[in-house]
Amino acid sequence: MNLEERAKATAKNIEGKAQEALGNVTGDPEDRAEGKMKQAESEARHTKEDIKDKAKEIVDRA
């Protein structure tokens, strides 16, 4: 598990949530959409790390 990559993904998620919230407060649909995209990117990064962890686990058992 690469903790640095997971930390970056978590930071991106927080950034996305903040930007989406700002868009909700200001009524800016671009900020909302960009915030949601950052959250989706974060989820993809976490999924990638999960897959890498699972692959390593399988290789280590073999």
Summary of the structure (lengths in Angstrom):
residues: 62
radius of gyration: 15.2
end to end distance: 18.4
largest distance: 54.0
contacts: 174
relative contact order: 0.18
helix: 92%
strand: 0%
